[in-house]
Amino acid sequence: TGFDIIFFWVARMMMTGLHFMKKVPFDTVYIHALVRDEKGQKMSKSKGNVIDPLELIDAYGADALRFTLARMAAQGRDIKLAKAAVEGNRNFATKLWNAARFAEMNECQRVDGFNPKKVKGTLNRWILGETERAARAVVEGIETYKFNEASGGLYDFVWGVYCDWFLELAKPIFSGSDEKAKAETRATAAFVLDQILLLLHPFMPFITEELWQRTGGDGMLAVAPWPKLEGLENEAADAEIGWAIALVSGIRSVRTEVGIPSAPLKLVLSGASGETEKRVRRHGDVIMRLARLEAIDFAAEPPKGSVQIVVGEATAALPLAGLIDVEAERERIGREIDKAEADIAKVDQRLGNEAFMAKAPEHVVTENRERRAGFEAMIEKLTAALKRIEAVG
């Protein structure tokens, strides 16, 4: 129930239950957030800011609306519902559907008697460990009524781990010639997809049930046993795949910061251990594809005119001399920092004005504080990018 009717509804049920039935009618009350409009105002027909849930369902689907409310249901905070948020979770449902189609196209089918504890492949051991951690987080979130943490953790795992990394890293295996590795990876992909459908079902019951039936699930998903995953985490697999992900993510960040999102680059690793060299041999092709690299070399020292990032014990350098105009980039980033600082000054002036703070609605004050935090985060990123640029020059 919402906190605004605790006395009008909950307390009166308690009193009438004790009076007429001589017992408490329930032992747990979940006080959920109030659903407000995107500016934080309570919905009102007179204001014209009411959002009809049936219209949202027609536009984006019941699962998308349900998942949006779950992800935003943080304890102690109201939900600022906007169509853009529901649309984003509709896109998440599409991502899940496409992942299931990709798995089907690559012959990832459920294998009877599949034992996740017996897989050998590093990538497969890694995703199974991630699945166990995700399942544990979902259970903890549900049991403690932190539905936003449970659903948000699932969002991050499905989109950010299974789709963006596991399936991408598995592509060379699916198209390779090692039939044993291919079969194990296919079985693992299907197994993890099953666990995703099971864990996601309480939040998105329609699409998960549909995919469960399409993939040949046994009976109705609604009554299928809840996942029990134990002993699947593997420290060595986590370290190896985590290293590859950190390297690719770091290179992508540099590309964005210096404004060369697609140009082929060369990567030079210095100070790399023997284990890092082995990892490059094992995963070099997929790293080059995901990070858009034309070569990976090793050297004693990073080359001059390069942007550097530290991954593990090694320094990863991207030679950018001749690829960017250092002075022009330095000036561009400097202008953006100056603009963000000017925006912060304007917000501070507004928030420091007693008359404004006394008259402004709560949602306007909150909006200004959020804008200030956004500008601060932008300056932090731009400052880091400026340091990288200066290292090239």
N, C-alpha and C positions, 0 to 999 in steps of 0.2 A: 504494500500500500504506500501511497505518498504521505509525507510527513504532515501535510496540511489537513488531513482528516483522521489523524490518530485519535483525537478525542471524540469526534463526531461519529466515527465508525468502529474503530478497534476497541476503544475503551468501553463503549456501550455494549458491544458484543461480549466483552469480558464480564461486565456487570450483569447482563441478562443471563449469561451462561451460568454464573455463580448463583444467581437468584433462583432461576427456574430448574436448572439441571444439577445444581450443587457441585459443579466442577468447572475447571477452566476449559473453554472450548478449543484452545490450541496452545502450544507451548513455544512456538517460534513465530516471530513477525519480521518479515523482510521489509525494511523501510527503503523504498527505491527513490531514485531521483525524479524530480518533476520534469516533464518534457516542455521546454519553452521554444520560442522561435530562435532563429540564428543569432539574434541580437541579445538574447537572454531575457526577453520580455515574456510574461505569461500570455498564452494564447487567448484571444478574446474576439468574439464576433464583431464587437463595436470597433475594435482596432483594425479588423480585417487581416489579421496575421495568423489565422487558424490554418493548420495544415491537415487536410483530410487524408487519413491513412489509406483509405481505399483508392484514392487517386495515386498515391505513392506506390501502392501494390500494383495497380494497373500499369504504371510507367516502368517500375524497376523490379517488381516481383516481391512476393511475401518474404522470401528468404533474405533478400537484401535489406528490407526494412527491419526484420527481426534481428539480423546480425548487427545492423547499425545501432539499434537500441542497446543490444548487449555490450557492444564495444564501448559505448559512451556512458554506460551505467556505473561510473565510478562512485564509490561511497562518499557521501558528503558533498557531492557536486551535482548541479542540475544539468540536464541534457539540453544543449543548444542544437536543435534539430534543423538541418538544412538539406535541401534536395541534393546538393553536391556530395554530401556525406553518404547518402543512400546510393547515389550513382556510383560512387567509389566502391562500395561493397557489392553492387551489381557487377562491376568489373572484376571483383575478386571471384565471384561465382563463375564468370566467364573464363577466368584464368584456370580455375579448377576443372571446368569442363574440357578446356583445351588440353590440359595436362593429361586427363583421362584418355582423350582421343590420341594424343601423342604416344602414350603408353600402349594403346591398342594397335596403332600403326606399326609399332616396333615389337609386336608380338609379346608384350609383357602380360602374361596370363597367370592367374592364380595356380599355384602348384600344391597339390594335396601333400600333406605331410612336411611342408617346408619348415625347416628348423632355423630360425634366424641366428641361433648361437653357433651354427656350424659354417657360416659363410666365411670365405677366405679373402675376397677382394677388399683392398683398403677402402675404396669408395663405398662399397656396400656396408662394411663394418661401421664406417663413419655415419652414414645416413640412418642406420639402425640405432646407433647410440643417440643421435639427434631425435629420433622418433620416441625413444624411451624418455628422454628429458622433456619433450613436448607433452607426452601423455601425463607425466608426473605433474607438470605445471597446470594442465587442464583440470586434473582431479583436485589439486590443491585449491585452485580458483573456485571451482564449483562448491567444494565442501566448506569453504570459508565465505561463500556468498560474494566473492569478488569476480562477478561474471565478466567484467571488463578485462580483467587480467587473463581469464581463461580464454575468452574469444580473441583478445588481442594477441596472445601467445600463439594461438592457432593460425591467425592471419600471417604473422611473421614466419612461422614454420612452413606453412603451405606455399606462400608466395616467395618468401625470401630464401628458404633453404631447399625445399623439395623441387620447386619449379625453376628458380633462377640459378641454382647451383648444382643440385644432384642430377637433374635431367640434362643440363648442359654438359656437365662433366662425363655423363654416361654416353653421350652421342658417339664419341670415337669407339667406344666398346661395342655399341650396337652395330656400327658399320664396319667393325674390324673382322679379323679372321679367326680370332681365338674363340672357338665355339663353347668351350667350358666357361670362360669368363662371361661370354654373352648370355648363356643360359642362366648363370647365377645372378647376373645383374638384372635380367628380365624378371626373374622370380622375386628378387628383392624389391624392384620397382612396383610390382603388383601387390606385394605384401604391404609395403608402406602406404600405398594408395588405399588399401583396405582399412588400415589403421586410421588414416585421415578421415575417411567416410564415417567410421565409427565415432571418432572423437568429435567430429563436426556436426553429427546428426542432431544433438540437442539444440543447436543454434540455427542450423539450416536444414530442416528436416526434408524438404521437398527435393532439392537437387541431389542430396546425398542418397535418398531412397531411390531416385531415378537411376543414378550412376551405379548403385549397388545391384539393381536388377539388370542393368545393361551389361555389367561385367560378370554376370553369372553368380551373384551372391546367393548363399544358402538361406532360403526363407526371407522373411521381412527384416530389413535392417533395424526397424524399431524395436524388435525383440531379440536382436543378436547380442551375444555376450559382450560385455565391456572389455576393452583391451587390457591384458595383464602382461606388461613387458618388464622383464628384469634381467640383469646381467648382460646387457647388450652394449654398454659403453666400453669403448676401447681407446685408451690413452694415446697409443701410437698412431692409430688412424685419425684421431682428432687433431693431433699435432701436424700430421702430413697434409691432410686436406685443408686444415685451418691455415697452414702456411700458404698454400696455393691460392686460397680465397683472399687472404690478406694482401698478397702480391698483386693479384689482378685488381682488387679494389683500390689499392694505393695508386696503381698506374692510371686507372680510370679517373680518380680524383685529380691527379696531376693534369691529365688531359683537359678536364673541365676548367681547372683553375687558370691554365695558361692559354686556353682558347684554341686547342688543336684536337678536337674530339675524334677525328677519323684518320688523320695522316699516319701512315705506317712509321713506326719508330723502332729503334734498336735498343735493347736492354743490355746493360753491362753490370754484372754482379761482381763486387769486390769483397774480400774478407769472408768468402763463402766456405763453409765447412764441407767435409766429404759427404755428409748426409744431405746437405742442400744440393750438391752437385748430382747426387743420385735422384733427388726429387725432380730436378730439372730434366734429367734423362727420362724419368717415368712420365712426367706431366707436361713436358715442354711444348708439345704440339698443341695441347688444349689451352695452355696458358697463352701461347702466341695467338691463337684464334680469338680467345675471349678478350685479350688486352690489345688486339690489333698490332702485333709486333712482327717485324720482318726477320729478326734474329735475336738470339740470346747468347751473349758471350761472357767470358770470365776474364778478370784483370786484377792486378795487384792493387791498383788505385782507380778511383772513379775518374773518368775523362773530364778534361776541362770543358766548361760551357755546358754542364749537365745539371738537370734537376735531380735531387737525390731523396730517396726515402729509405728508411730502415725497416727491414723485414727479418725478424729473427736476429741472427748474429751478422747477417750480411747487409751491405749497402747496395741498394738497387738504384742505378743511375740511368737516366734517359738523356742522351746527348741532344740538345735542342739548338745548338749554335747554328745559325743560318735558317732555322725553321720559323723563328718568331722574331719580331722587331722588339727587342728588350726594352728600349726606351719608350716606344709607343705603348707597350703593355704596362710598363711602370706608371706612365701618366694616366692611362685608362683606369687602372686599379686605384690610383691615388684620388682620381675624381670621384669614383664610386664611394671610397671611404669618406671623403669630405661631404658628399651628399648625405650619407647615412648619419654622420655626426650632426649635420644640420637638422636632419629629421628628428634625431634624439633631442636636440636643444628645443625644438618646437614643442615636442610632447612634454618635456620637462617644464617648460614655461606654462603649459596648460595645466599640468598636474600640480604645479606649485601655486596656481591661482586659487585663492581661498573662495572667491565668488563662484568660480567654475565648479570647484569641488562640492560646494554647498548646493548648487542647483542641478548639476548634471545627474542624469539617471545612472543607476549602478552599472548598467550594461555599457554605457558610454565610457565610464571610468575604466572598467575592466578591459574594454577594447583598446583604449589608449595604452594601458600597461602592457597588454599583449603585443601591441605594435612596437613599443620600446624594446621589449625583449627580443623581438624579431630583428630590429635594427642592430642590437648588440651582437646577436649571433652572426649577422651578415658581416659586421666589422671584423669579428674574430676570424671568419673564413677568408676575408679579403686580405687581412694582415698576413695570414699564413701564406696565401698565394703571392703576396708581394715579396716575402722573404725568399720564396722559391725562385721568383723571377730575378731577384737581385743576385742569387747564387749563379745564375746562368751568365749574367753580365760580368 
